Amino acid sequence: MDQIVIPEIRKRSDEMTELVVNIWASHYNQEELEQLRAFYETPVGRRSLTELPVIMDEARKAGNAWGQKTFQDILKDRADDLRALGIGAKK
């Protein structure tokens, strides 16, 4: 790995950089990118780099749990209505 794969990846790393730069450029203009850079140089900006992935993971987990509970509640609370439409278990 270290002698074959890693050197090949390093030779091609500019390709990945270009892909990511183009993605960012498709979402932000130059002025906005400069504002983002300035923000990430602030204490709250630096903190957000570590906190945002954690927050997004927590939000994803909470959303999944909410969706599962909500769906189960709907299936239980509206079972008769769903059965009338031919959906769900027979009584």
C-alpha positions in Angstrom: 0.0 0.0 0.0 2.6 2.6 1.1 4.8 1.9 -1.9 2.2 1.6 -4.6 -1.2 3.0 -3.8 -0.3 6.0 -1.6 2.1 7.4 -4.2 -0.5 7.0 -6.9 -3.1 8.8 -4.9 -0.6 11.6 -4.2 0.1 12.0 -7.9 -3.6 12.4 -8.5 -4.5 14.6 -5.6 -4.8 17.7 -7.8 -7.7 16.1 -9.5 -9.6 15.8 -6.2 -8.7 19.4 -5.3 -10.1 20.6 -8.6 -13.3 18.5 -8.0 -13.9 20.1 -4.6 -13.0 23.6 -5.7 -15.6 23.3 -8.5 -18.2 22.1 -6.1 -17.6 25.0 -3.8 -17.6 27.4 -6.8 -20.9 26.1 -7.9 -22.5 27.2 -4.6 -20.6 30.4 -3.7 -19.2 33.4 -5.6 -15.7 34.8 -4.9 -16.9 37.4 -2.4 -18.9 34.8 -0.4 -15.9 32.5 -0.3 -13.8 35.3 1.1 -16.5 36.0 3.7 -16.5 32.3 4.6 -12.7 32.3 4.9 -12.9 35.3 7.2 -15.6 33.7 9.3 -13.6 30.4 9.7 -10.7 32.5 11.0 -12.8 33.7 14.0 -13.1 31.7 17.2 -16.7 30.7 16.5 -15.8 29.8 12.9 -13.0 27.5 14.1 -15.3 26.0 16.7 -18.0 25.4 14.1 -15.6 23.2 12.1 -15.6 20.7 15.0 -19.1 21.2 16.2 -21.1 21.3 12.9 -20.3 17.6 12.0 -21.4 16.5 15.5 -24.6 18.7 15.4 -25.5 17.3 11.9 -25.0 13.7 13.1 -27.1 14.4 16.2 -29.8 16.0 14.0 -29.7 13.1 11.6 -30.2 10.6 14.4 -33.0 12.6 16.0 -34.7 13.0 12.6 -34.5 9.2 12.0 -35.9 8.5 15.5 -38.7 11.0 15.1 -39.6 9.6 11.6 -39.8 6.1 12.9 -41.9 7.0 16.0 -44.2 9.2 13.9 -44.7 6.5 11.3 -45.5 3.9 14.0 -47.9 6.4 15.7 -49.7 7.0 12.4 -49.9 3.3 11.6 -51.4 2.7 15.1 -53.7 5.8 15.3 -55.0 5.5 11.7 -55.1 1.7 11.3 -58.8 1.7 10.5 -58.4 4.4 7.9 -55.5 2.6 6.3 -57.3 -0.8 6.3 -60.2 0.9 4.6 -57.8 1.8 1.8 -56.5 -1.8 1.7 -53.3 -0.9 3.5 -52.1 -2.8 6.6 -53.0 -6.0 8.4 -56.6 -7.3 8.5 -58.3 -7.3 11.9 
